[in-house]
Amino acid sequence: MSRPAGSRTVPYKPAPGTIPTAPGVYRFRDEHERVLYVGKAKNLRQRLSNYFQPLETLHERTRRMVLTAVRVEWTIVASEFEALQLEFTWIKEYEPPFNVQFRDDKSYPYLAVTMGDDVPRAMITRNRGIRGARYFGPYTKVWAIRETLDLLLKAFPMRSCSQSVYDRAERTGRPCLLGDIGKCSAPCVGRVTLDEHRATARDLVAFMNGGDQEFVDRVREEMQRASARLEFERAARLRDQLAALESVLERTSVVLSDHVDADVFGLVHDELSAAVHLFAVRGGRIRGTKSWVVDTEIDLTDGELATQIMRIAYEAGDPPAREVLLPRQPDSVHEVETWLTERRGEHGLPGRVVVRVPQRGEKRKLADSATVNAAHALQVARTKRTSDYVTRSQALADLQEALGMAEAPLRIECFDVSHLGGTGVVASMVVFEDGLPRKDQYRKFAIAQTTDDTDSIHQVITRRARYIVEGDPEDSGTRFAYTPQLLLVDGGRPQVQAAKRALDEAGVRGIALAGIAKRLEELWLPDDEYPVILPRTSEALYLVQRLRDEAHRVAISYQRVKRSSAIESQLSGIPGLGPARVRALLRHFGSAKRVRAAAPEELAEVPGIGPALAQAVARRLGADTMGAPAEGQGSQS
């Protein structure tokens, strides 16, 4: 939605002083009374004032929500905790389109024990609504949970059959095959009483809840006592049960100390989406894992996003562990802990929930692993769209419509410039055809002298345009001479105008041109005063994001290679430092950046580099970098 000309904010902005300063929950509604967004605040006036700043200063997603709404309303509550509860309740009730929402609706299989039944049953299900059932998981693979259940039934022989099979056995007085092979204690035919069978079900639940070592020790002791009393048949059954228990434990990785009860979250997000990965650790073992992908409509802070992840993870799912480990502390952490404690109590579990950010040790390592898994989930979610032909076609059609092109851009080239404070300037060109990357047609550019980003873009597009006009004599396939339907440059209006000037000077016509603004939803055209806003649900938005990210990745990789080559040239001029010792330095420290940062004492630890030579290296690198920006400063656009 575009901004009304001359408008600084929206007409429904509340009058000054009318918004209370108390804690509360607010709702934005559209002209049809639909709730667009629900939020909470410790101070309603302070929070809502953020939405009524000049429209051009708002994040695009926030601006779109504010412009779509026609009024805002609020409810005062007594405390931050009540605000949190009411916010979560209204999000569940109204499902506002601008709140954080899951995109991945895949249901995962669980191991369930139906303790609410007269004769409890162990089963694999995706249904989370069974009355009185205790759930374990989720599991990512059905075969893995089937193997686990098969082993568990050897140790805890309880009913796993359907109701129809149980009723038939009860009528005929003959148990099913599982009863005959010892994987069910056959309460259907009275081999055990219903109370004894329920006790077996309680033991299985306790084992899965983390009491595994207690059971292993108990079975081992009973086996030894039976053997000592010469009860060899009973000892053999206990031996088989012990082997089954140990097999189950082998399938569940030991990752933390015994008795650790924690939910470990990894969280990675970009402008469009966030990915979450959960390790459910019970008794020091990973009992379940799960990954989610969520849409992030409003420009949330890290703390706000962490709070919403807690809502989605626990609102109607598994009970939280006593310790919840997050990469970032949620807003109103004490209120979130109270809410999680209540969720835990609703499942009949004691203890207060504590939310922490792990800093070191085994918990930090597991949290880092969860973050790696979350990053992978986000990457899979991005690339999954490109694997489907219909989705790719829709993305190209959306882009054609948004940019007013006569035909879909079957070949798109995206350019990115990367530098460190104006030094070591390089650029990349990535190519997508039919929505898929063509890595064999990527190009890298070294830019010797430039004044700024716009000059760099002008130089690169000038070089690209020359090949379009003249062809590529060094490429037998003339692939670099192919004419794209669309050129994208990383940057706003100035960069796009610089690229257009380069195309005009080369006499290139008929190629669409756009710039990818930092906010990503905005595409700048050369002669337009305002950007094109890609719809939040448009497939084109994800295609543009992937193009931008790929171009940025290639440019950064090339810049690192150039920096390594530069430091090799610098070092090769030092007397006594030949190619072998230069390679040894780079191999020892792993990168040019670390060689530059190393102290003379650290340089001297490299084989073949003595104290005198280490001092010479430090002096040379120090002189070459004096006055230059440190690594990581400056711009990487």
VEXTOR-355286 format. One record per residue (C-alpha): y, x, z. Coordinates in steps of 0.5 Angstrom, whole numbers, padded with zeros to 4 digits. Layout:
! VEXTOR-355286
+-------+-------+-------+
|     v |     u |     w |
+-------+-------+-------+
|     Y |     X |     Z |
...
+-------+-------+-------+
END
This chain:
! VEXTOR-355286
+-------+-------+-------+
|     v |     u |     w |
+-------+-------+-------+
|  0000 |  0000 |  0000 |
|  0007 |  0003 | -0002 |
|  0013 |  0003 |  0003 |
|  0018 | -0002 |  0002 |
|  0025 |  0002 | -0001 |
|  0030 |  0004 |  0004 |
|  0025 |  0001 |  0010 |
|  0025 |  0006 |  0016 |
|  0020 |  0002 |  0020 |
|  0017 | -0005 |  0020 |
|  0020 | -0012 |  0021 |
|  0016 | -0014 |  0027 |
|  0017 | -0008 |  0031 |
|  0018 | -0011 |  0038 |
|  0025 | -0011 |  0041 |
|  0027 | -0005 |  0045 |
|  0025 | -0006 |  0053 |
|  0020 | -0011 |  0051 |
|  0014 | -0007 |  0051 |
|  0011 | -0006 |  0058 |
|  0010 |  0001 |  0061 |
|  0004 | -0001 |  0065 |
| -0003 |  0000 |  0062 |
| -0006 | -0004 |  0057 |
| -0010 | -0006 |  0051 |
| -0006 | -0008 |  0044 |
| -0008 | -0011 |  0038 |
| -0005 | -0011 |  0031 |
| -0006 | -0017 |  0027 |
| -0005 | -0019 |  0019 |
| -0002 | -0025 |  0016 |
| -0009 | -0028 |  0016 |
| -0010 | -0027 |  0024 |
| -0015 | -0022 |  0023 |
| -0015 | -0016 |  0028 |
| -0014 | -0010 |  0024 |
| -0014 | -0005 |  0030 |
| -0015 | -0005 |  0037 |
| -0013 |  0001 |  0042 |
| -0012 |  0002 |  0049 |
| -0006 |  0006 |  0053 |
| -0004 |  0008 |  0060 |
|  0003 |  0007 |  0058 |
|  0004 |  0001 |  0053 |
|  0011 |  0003 |  0051 |
|  0010 |  0010 |  0050 |
|  0004 |  0009 |  0046 |
|  0006 |  0003 |  0041 |
|  0013 |  0007 |  0040 |
|  0008 |  0012 |  0036 |
|  0007 |  0007 |  0031 |
|  0014 |  0005 |  0030 |
|  0017 |  0011 |  0028 |
|  0020 |  0012 |  0021 |
|  0014 |  0010 |  0016 |
|  0015 |  0017 |  0012 |
|  0013 |  0021 |  0018 |
|  0007 |  0017 |  0020 |
|  0000 |  0019 |  0018 |
| -0002 |  0015 |  0011 |
| -0008 |  0011 |  0014 |
| -0004 |  0010 |  0020 |
|  0002 |  0008 |  0015 |
| -0003 |  0003 |  0011 |
| -0005 |  0000 |  0018 |
|  0002 | -0002 |  0020 |
|  0004 | -0004 |  0013 |
| -0002 | -0009 |  0013 |
|  0000 | -0012 |  0020 |
|  0005 | -0017 |  0021 |
|  0005 | -0017 |  0029 |
|  0002 | -0013 |  0035 |
|  0000 | -0016 |  0041 |
| -0002 | -0013 |  0048 |
| -0005 | -0015 |  0054 |
| -0003 | -0012 |  0061 |
| -0009 | -0009 |  0066 |
| -0009 | -0006 |  0072 |
| -0012 |  0000 |  0071 |
| -0014 |  0005 |  0065 |
| -0021 |  0004 |  0067 |
| -0020 | -0004 |  0065 |
| -0016 | -0002 |  0059 |
| -0022 |  0002 |  0057 |
| -0027 | -0004 |  0058 |
| -0023 | -0009 |  0055 |
| -0022 | -0004 |  0049 |
| -0029 | -0003 |  0048 |
| -0031 | -0011 |  0049 |
| -0025 | -0013 |  0043 |
| -0028 | -0007 |  0038 |
| -0035 | -0010 |  0039 |
| -0032 | -0017 |  0038 |
| -0027 | -0017 |  0032 |
| -0030 | -0011 |  0029 |
| -0023 | -0008 |  0027 |
| -0023 | -0005 |  0020 |
| -0018 |  0001 |  0022 |
| -0022 |  0003 |  0028 |
| -0028 |  0008 |  0028 |
| -0034 |  0005 |  0024 |
| -0041 |  0007 |  0023 |
| -0042 |  0008 |  0015 |
| -0050 |  0010 |  0016 |
| -0053 |  0004 |  0018 |
| -0060 |  0007 |  0018 |
| -0065 |  0005 |  0024 |
| -0069 |  0010 |  0027 |
| -0076 |  0009 |  0030 |
| -0077 |  0009 |  0037 |
| -0083 |  0009 |  0042 |
| -0082 |  0003 |  0046 |
| -0086 |  0001 |  0052 |
| -0086 | -0007 |  0053 |
| -0085 | -0007 |  0061 |
| -0083 | -0014 |  0060 |
| -0089 | -0017 |  0058 |
| -0095 | -0019 |  0062 |
| -0099 | -0014 |  0059 |
| -0095 | -0008 |  0057 |
| -0096 | -0005 |  0050 |
| -0094 |  0002 |  0047 |
| -0091 |  0001 |  0040 |
| -0087 |  0004 |  0035 |
| -0081 |  0000 |  0033 |
| -0074 |  0000 |  0030 |
| -0072 | -0007 |  0034 |
| -0068 | -0005 |  0040 |
| -0068 | -0012 |  0042 |
| -0074 | -0013 |  0046 |
| -0073 | -0016 |  0053 |
| -0075 | -0011 |  0058 |
| -0078 | -0006 |  0054 |
| -0077 |  0002 |  0055 |
| -0075 |  0006 |  0049 |
| -0076 |  0013 |  0048 |
| -0073 |  0017 |  0042 |
| -0070 |  0016 |  0036 |
| -0075 |  0020 |  0032 |
| -0073 |  0022 |  0025 |
| -0080 |  0022 |  0022 |
| -0085 |  0016 |  0023 |
| -0091 |  0021 |  0022 |
| -0088 |  0025 |  0028 |
| -0088 |  0019 |  0033 |
| -0095 |  0017 |  0031 |
| -0098 |  0023 |  0032 |
| -0094 |  0023 |  0039 |
| -0097 |  0016 |  0041 |
| -0104 |  0018 |  0039 |
| -0104 |  0024 |  0044 |
| -0100 |  0020 |  0049 |
| -0106 |  0014 |  0049 |
| -0111 |  0020 |  0050 |
| -0107 |  0021 |  0057 |
| -0105 |  0014 |  0058 |
| -0110 |  0009 |  0055 |
| -0106 |  0003 |  0055 |
| -0105 | -0003 |  0050 |
| -0102 | -0001 |  0043 |
| -0105 | -0007 |  0039 |
| -0101 | -0013 |  0037 |
| -0102 | -0020 |  0040 |
| -0106 | -0023 |  0035 |
| -0111 | -0017 |  0036 |
| -0111 | -0018 |  0044 |
| -0112 | -0025 |  0044 |
| -0118 | -0024 |  0039 |
| -0121 | -0019 |  0044 |
| -0120 | -0024 |  0050 |
| -0123 | -0029 |  0046 |
| -0129 | -0026 |  0044 |
| -0130 | -0021 |  0050 |
| -0131 | -0015 |  0045 |
| -0125 | -0010 |  0045 |
| -0122 | -0007 |  0039 |
| -0124 |  0000 |  0036 |
| -0119 |  0004 |  0041 |
| -0122 |  0001 |  0047 |
| -0129 |  0004 |  0045 |
| -0126 |  0011 |  0043 |
| -0122 |  0011 |  0050 |
| -0115 |  0010 |  0047 |
| -0114 |  0004 |  0051 |
| -0117 |  0002 |  0058 |
| -0119 | -0005 |  0055 |
| -0115 | -0010 |  0060 |
| -0117 | -0015 |  0055 |
| -0124 | -0015 |  0057 |
| -0123 | -0014 |  0064 |
| -0125 | -0006 |  0064 |
| -0119 | -0005 |  0069 |
| -0114 | -0010 |  0072 |
| -0107 | -0012 |  0070 |
| -0104 | -0009 |  0076 |
| -0108 | -0002 |  0074 |
| -0106 | -0003 |  0067 |
| -0099 | -0004 |  0069 |
| -0099 |  0002 |  0073 |
| -0102 |  0006 |  0067 |
| -0096 |  0004 |  0063 |
| -0091 |  0006 |  0069 |
| -0094 |  0013 |  0069 |
| -0093 |  0013 |  0061 |
| -0086 |  0011 |  0062 |
| -0085 |  0016 |  0068 |
| -0088 |  0022 |  0064 |
| -0083 |  0020 |  0058 |
| -0077 |  0020 |  0063 |
| -0078 |  0027 |  0064 |
| -0084 |  0027 |  0070 |
| -0088 |  0031 |  0065 |
| -0090 |  0037 |  0069 |
| -0091 |  0033 |  0075 |
| -0097 |  0029 |  0071 |
| -0099 |  0036 |  0069 |
| -0100 |  0039 |  0075 |
| -0103 |  0033 |  0078 |
| -0108 |  0032 |  0073 |
| -0110 |  0039 |  0073 |
| -0111 |  0039 |  0081 |
| -0115 |  0032 |  0080 |
| -0120 |  0036 |  0075 |
| -0121 |  0042 |  0079 |
| -0123 |  0037 |  0085 |
| -0128 |  0033 |  0081 |
| -0131 |  0040 |  0078 |
| -0132 |  0042 |  0086 |
| -0135 |  0036 |  0088 |
| -0140 |  0037 |  0081 |
| -0137 |  0030 |  0078 |
| -0137 |  0033 |  0071 |
| -0136 |  0027 |  0067 |
| -0130 |  0025 |  0071 |
| -0128 |  0033 |  0070 |
| -0129 |  0033 |  0063 |
| -0125 |  0026 |  0062 |
| -0119 |  0029 |  0066 |
| -0120 |  0036 |  0062 |
| -0119 |  0032 |  0056 |
| -0113 |  0028 |  0059 |
| -0110 |  0035 |  0061 |
| -0111 |  0037 |  0054 |
| -0107 |  0031 |  0051 |
| -0101 |  0032 |  0056 |
| -0100 |  0039 |  0054 |
| -0101 |  0038 |  0046 |
| -0095 |  0032 |  0047 |
| -0091 |  0038 |  0051 |
| -0092 |  0043 |  0046 |
| -0089 |  0038 |  0041 |
| -0083 |  0037 |  0045 |
| -0078 |  0044 |  0045 |
| -0077 |  0047 |  0052 |
| -0069 |  0048 |  0051 |
| -0066 |  0048 |  0058 |
| -0069 |  0049 |  0065 |
| -0073 |  0044 |  0068 |
| -0070 |  0038 |  0071 |
| -0064 |  0038 |  0066 |
| -0062 |  0031 |  0064 |
| -0057 |  0031 |  0059 |
| -0054 |  0028 |  0052 |
| -0051 |  0034 |  0048 |
| -0047 |  0032 |  0043 |
| -0044 |  0036 |  0037 |
| -0038 |  0033 |  0033 |
| -0035 |  0035 |  0026 |
| -0030 |  0032 |  0023 |
| -0025 |  0032 |  0017 |
| -0019 |  0028 |  0014 |
| -0024 |  0022 |  0012 |
| -0030 |  0022 |  0016 |
| -0034 |  0025 |  0023 |
| -0041 |  0027 |  0024 |
| -0044 |  0026 |  0030 |
| -0051 |  0030 |  0032 |
| -0054 |  0028 |  0039 |
| -0060 |  0032 |  0043 |
| -0063 |  0027 |  0048 |
| -0065 |  0032 |  0053 |
| -0070 |  0030 |  0059 |
| -0073 |  0034 |  0064 |
| -0071 |  0040 |  0060 |
| -0074 |  0038 |  0053 |
| -0071 |  0035 |  0047 |
| -0074 |  0028 |  0047 |
| -0070 |  0025 |  0041 |
| -0065 |  0027 |  0036 |
| -0060 |  0023 |  0032 |
| -0054 |  0024 |  0027 |
| -0049 |  0019 |  0025 |
| -0043 |  0019 |  0020 |
| -0037 |  0015 |  0022 |
| -0031 |  0013 |  0018 |
| -0024 |  0015 |  0022 |
| -0019 |  0011 |  0019 |
| -0013 |  0012 |  0024 |
| -0011 |  0019 |  0025 |
| -0014 |  0020 |  0032 |
| -0014 |  0026 |  0036 |
| -0020 |  0030 |  0038 |
| -0020 |  0026 |  0045 |
| -0019 |  0019 |  0042 |
| -0025 |  0021 |  0037 |
| -0029 |  0023 |  0043 |
| -0028 |  0017 |  0047 |
| -0030 |  0012 |  0041 |
| -0036 |  0016 |  0040 |
| -0038 |  0015 |  0047 |
| -0037 |  0007 |  0045 |
| -0041 |  0007 |  0039 |
| -0047 |  0012 |  0042 |
| -0048 |  0008 |  0049 |
| -0045 |  0001 |  0048 |
| -0052 | -0002 |  0046 |
| -0057 |  0003 |  0045 |
| -0060 |  0008 |  0050 |
| -0058 |  0009 |  0057 |
| -0053 |  0016 |  0058 |
| -0056 |  0022 |  0061 |
| -0053 |  0024 |  0068 |
| -0050 |  0029 |  0064 |
| -0046 |  0028 |  0058 |
| -0044 |  0035 |  0054 |
| -0039 |  0034 |  0049 |
| -0035 |  0039 |  0045 |
| -0028 |  0036 |  0047 |
| -0026 |  0032 |  0053 |
| -0025 |  0025 |  0052 |
| -0018 |  0022 |  0053 |
| -0018 |  0018 |  0060 |
| -0025 |  0022 |  0062 |
| -0026 |  0019 |  0069 |
| -0025 |  0012 |  0066 |
| -0030 |  0014 |  0061 |
| -0035 |  0017 |  0066 |
| -0034 |  0010 |  0070 |
| -0036 |  0006 |  0064 |
| -0042 |  0011 |  0062 |
| -0044 |  0010 |  0070 |
| -0044 |  0003 |  0069 |
| -0048 |  0003 |  0063 |
| -0053 |  0007 |  0066 |
| -0054 |  0003 |  0072 |
| -0055 | -0003 |  0067 |
| -0062 |  0000 |  0065 |
| -0064 |  0001 |  0072 |
| -0062 |  0008 |  0073 |
| -0059 |  0012 |  0079 |
| -0054 |  0017 |  0079 |
| -0047 |  0018 |  0077 |
| -0045 |  0020 |  0069 |
| -0041 |  0027 |  0069 |
| -0038 |  0029 |  0062 |
| -0037 |  0036 |  0061 |
| -0035 |  0041 |  0056 |
| -0040 |  0047 |  0056 |
| -0037 |  0054 |  0056 |
| -0043 |  0058 |  0057 |
| -0050 |  0059 |  0058 |
| -0056 |  0055 |  0055 |
| -0052 |  0049 |  0055 |
| -0047 |  0052 |  0051 |
| -0052 |  0055 |  0046 |
| -0055 |  0048 |  0045 |
| -0048 |  0045 |  0044 |
| -0047 |  0050 |  0039 |
| -0054 |  0048 |  0035 |
| -0052 |  0040 |  0036 |
| -0045 |  0042 |  0032 |
| -0049 |  0046 |  0027 |
| -0053 |  0040 |  0026 |
| -0047 |  0035 |  0025 |
| -0044 |  0040 |  0020 |
| -0050 |  0039 |  0016 |
| -0050 |  0032 |  0017 |
| -0043 |  0031 |  0014 |
| -0044 |  0036 |  0008 |
| -0050 |  0031 |  0007 |
| -0046 |  0025 |  0007 |
| -0041 |  0028 |  0002 |
| -0046 |  0030 | -0003 |
| -0051 |  0024 | -0002 |
| -0045 |  0020 | -0006 |
| -0046 |  0025 | -0012 |
| -0053 |  0025 | -0013 |
| -0053 |  0017 | -0015 |
| -0051 |  0016 | -0022 |
| -0048 |  0009 | -0021 |
| -0043 |  0012 | -0015 |
| -0041 |  0018 | -0019 |
| -0039 |  0013 | -0025 |
| -0035 |  0009 | -0020 |
| -0032 |  0015 | -0017 |
| -0029 |  0017 | -0024 |
| -0027 |  0010 | -0026 |
| -0023 |  0009 | -0019 |
| -0020 |  0016 | -0021 |
| -0018 |  0014 | -0028 |
| -0015 |  0007 | -0026 |
| -0011 |  0011 | -0020 |
| -0008 |  0016 | -0025 |
| -0007 |  0011 | -0031 |
| -0012 |  0015 | -0035 |
| -0014 |  0012 | -0042 |
| -0021 |  0015 | -0041 |
| -0025 |  0017 | -0035 |
| -0024 |  0024 | -0033 |
| -0031 |  0027 | -0035 |
| -0029 |  0034 | -0034 |
| -0025 |  0036 | -0028 |
| -0022 |  0043 | -0026 |
| -0019 |  0044 | -0019 |
| -0015 |  0050 | -0018 |
| -0013 |  0053 | -0011 |
| -0009 |  0059 | -0009 |
| -0011 |  0063 | -0003 |
| -0007 |  0069 |  0001 |
| -0005 |  0072 |  0007 |
|  0002 |  0071 |  0009 |
|  0004 |  0073 |  0001 |
| -0001 |  0079 |  0001 |
| -0008 |  0079 | -0003 |
| -0006 |  0073 | -0007 |
| -0012 |  0070 | -0011 |
| -0014 |  0063 | -0014 |
| -0020 |  0060 | -0016 |
| -0022 |  0054 | -0021 |
| -0028 |  0050 | -0020 |
| -0031 |  0045 | -0025 |
| -0034 |  0038 | -0025 |
| -0037 |  0035 | -0030 |
| -0040 |  0028 | -0030 |
| -0038 |  0028 | -0022 |
| -0043 |  0034 | -0021 |
| -0041 |  0042 | -0020 |
| -0042 |  0047 | -0026 |
| -0042 |  0053 | -0022 |
| -0043 |  0057 | -0028 |
| -0036 |  0055 | -0031 |
| -0032 |  0057 | -0025 |
| -0027 |  0062 | -0025 |
| -0023 |  0067 | -0020 |
| -0016 |  0070 | -0021 |
| -0013 |  0076 | -0018 |
| -0005 |  0075 | -0018 |
| -0002 |  0082 | -0018 |
|  0005 |  0080 | -0016 |
|  0008 |  0073 | -0014 |
|  0014 |  0070 | -0011 |
|  0011 |  0064 | -0008 |
|  0005 |  0058 | -0009 |
|  0009 |  0055 | -0014 |
|  0010 |  0062 | -0018 |
|  0002 |  0063 | -0017 |
|  0000 |  0056 | -0020 |
|  0005 |  0057 | -0026 |
|  0001 |  0064 | -0027 |
| -0006 |  0061 | -0026 |
| -0005 |  0055 | -0031 |
| -0001 |  0059 | -0036 |
| -0007 |  0064 | -0036 |
| -0012 |  0057 | -0037 |
| -0008 |  0054 | -0042 |
| -0008 |  0060 | -0046 |
| -0015 |  0060 | -0047 |
| -0015 |  0052 | -0049 |
| -0010 |  0054 | -0054 |
| -0013 |  0060 | -0057 |
| -0020 |  0060 | -0055 |
| -0024 |  0065 | -0051 |
| -0027 |  0071 | -0055 |
| -0031 |  0074 | -0050 |
| -0035 |  0067 | -0048 |
| -0040 |  0066 | -0054 |
| -0041 |  0059 | -0051 |
| -0033 |  0058 | -0051 |
| -0034 |  0054 | -0045 |
| -0027 |  0057 | -0042 |
| -0024 |  0054 | -0048 |
| -0027 |  0047 | -0046 |
| -0021 |  0042 | -0046 |
| -0021 |  0038 | -0039 |
| -0019 |  0031 | -0038 |
| -0016 |  0032 | -0031 |
| -0013 |  0038 | -0028 |
| -0012 |  0038 | -0020 |
| -0008 |  0043 | -0016 |
| -0008 |  0044 | -0009 |
| -0001 |  0042 | -0007 |
|  0004 |  0037 | -0007 |
|  0010 |  0035 | -0012 |
|  0013 |  0043 | -0013 |
|  0006 |  0045 | -0015 |
|  0005 |  0040 | -0020 |
|  0011 |  0041 | -0023 |
|  0010 |  0048 | -0024 |
|  0003 |  0047 | -0027 |
|  0006 |  0042 | -0032 |
|  0012 |  0047 | -0034 |
|  0006 |  0052 | -0035 |
|  0002 |  0047 | -0040 |
|  0009 |  0045 | -0043 |
|  0010 |  0052 | -0045 |
|  0004 |  0053 | -0048 |
|  0004 |  0047 | -0052 |
| -0002 |  0044 | -0049 |
| -0002 |  0036 | -0049 |
| -0006 |  0030 | -0047 |
| -0009 |  0033 | -0040 |
| -0008 |  0029 | -0034 |
| -0005 |  0033 | -0028 |
| -0004 |  0031 | -0021 |
| -0003 |  0035 | -0014 |
| -0008 |  0034 | -0008 |
| -0003 |  0033 | -0002 |
| -0005 |  0036 |  0005 |
| -0007 |  0029 |  0007 |
| -0012 |  0028 |  0001 |
| -0011 |  0021 |  0000 |
| -0004 |  0022 | -0004 |
| -0004 |  0025 | -0011 |
|  0002 |  0027 | -0014 |
|  0004 |  0026 | -0021 |
|  0009 |  0031 | -0025 |
|  0014 |  0026 | -0026 |
|  0013 |  0021 | -0020 |
|  0018 |  0020 | -0014 |
|  0012 |  0017 | -0010 |
|  0005 |  0019 | -0010 |
| -0001 |  0015 | -0012 |
| -0005 |  0013 | -0006 |
| -0012 |  0013 | -0006 |
| -0016 |  0007 | -0003 |
| -0019 |  0009 |  0003 |
| -0026 |  0006 |  0001 |
| -0025 |  0009 | -0006 |
| -0031 |  0013 | -0009 |
| -0025 |  0017 | -0012 |
| -0023 |  0020 | -0005 |
| -0029 |  0023 | -0004 |
| -0030 |  0026 | -0010 |
| -0023 |  0029 | -0010 |
| -0024 |  0032 | -0003 |
| -0031 |  0035 | -0005 |
| -0027 |  0038 | -0011 |
| -0021 |  0041 | -0006 |
| -0026 |  0044 | -0001 |
| -0030 |  0047 | -0007 |
| -0024 |  0050 | -0010 |
| -0022 |  0053 | -0003 |
| -0029 |  0056 | -0001 |
| -0029 |  0060 | -0008 |
| -0022 |  0062 | -0007 |
| -0023 |  0064 |  0000 |
| -0030 |  0068 | -0002 |
| -0026 |  0072 | -0007 |
| -0021 |  0074 | -0003 |
| -0026 |  0077 |  0002 |
| -0029 |  0081 | -0003 |
| -0022 |  0083 | -0005 |
| -0020 |  0085 |  0002 |
| -0027 |  0089 |  0002 |
| -0025 |  0093 | -0004 |
| -0018 |  0094 | -0002 |
| -0021 |  0097 |  0005 |
| -0026 |  0102 |  0001 |
| -0020 |  0104 | -0003 |
| -0016 |  0106 |  0003 |
| -0022 |  0109 |  0006 |
| -0024 |  0113 |  0000 |
| -0018 |  0117 |  0000 |
| -0019 |  0120 |  0007 |
| -0022 |  0127 |  0007 |
| -0029 |  0128 |  0010 |
| -0030 |  0120 |  0009 |
| -0035 |  0119 |  0003 |
| -0038 |  0113 |  0000 |
| -0044 |  0113 |  0004 |
| -0040 |  0113 |  0010 |
| -0035 |  0108 |  0008 |
| -0041 |  0103 |  0007 |
| -0044 |  0105 |  0014 |
| -0037 |  0103 |  0017 |
| -0037 |  0096 |  0013 |
| -0045 |  0095 |  0015 |
| -0044 |  0097 |  0022 |
| -0038 |  0092 |  0023 |
| -0040 |  0087 |  0018 |
| -0033 |  0086 |  0015 |
| -0026 |  0089 |  0013 |
| -0023 |  0085 |  0018 |
| -0027 |  0088 |  0024 |
| -0026 |  0095 |  0021 |
| -0019 |  0094 |  0022 |
| -0019 |  0092 |  0029 |
| -0024 |  0097 |  0031 |
| -0021 |  0102 |  0036 |
| -0022 |  0110 |  0035 |
| -0028 |  0110 |  0040 |
| -0031 |  0104 |  0037 |
| -0031 |  0107 |  0030 |
| -0034 |  0114 |  0033 |
| -0040 |  0110 |  0035 |
| -0042 |  0109 |  0027 |
| -0047 |  0115 |  0025 |
| -0043 |  0120 |  0021 |
| -0037 |  0118 |  0024 |
| -0034 |  0123 |  0029 |
| -0028 |  0123 |  0034 |
| -0024 |  0127 |  0029 |
| -0026 |  0122 |  0023 |
| -0025 |  0116 |  0027 |
| -0018 |  0118 |  0029 |
| -0016 |  0119 |  0022 |
| -0019 |  0112 |  0020 |
| -0015 |  0109 |  0025 |
| -0009 |  0112 |  0023 |
| -0010 |  0111 |  0016 |
| -0011 |  0103 |  0017 |
| -0006 |  0103 |  0022 |
| -0001 |  0105 |  0017 |
| -0003 |  0101 |  0011 |
| -0003 |  0095 |  0015 |
|  0004 |  0096 |  0019 |
|  0009 |  0091 |  0018 |
|  0003 |  0086 |  0015 |
|  0001 |  0080 |  0018 |
| -0005 |  0080 |  0022 |
| -0011 |  0077 |  0019 |
| -0011 |  0069 |  0020 |
| -0004 |  0069 |  0020 |
|  0000 |  0066 |  0014 |
| -0002 |  0061 |  0009 |
| -0009 |  0059 |  0006 |
| -0007 |  0054 |  0002 |
+-------+-------+-------+
END
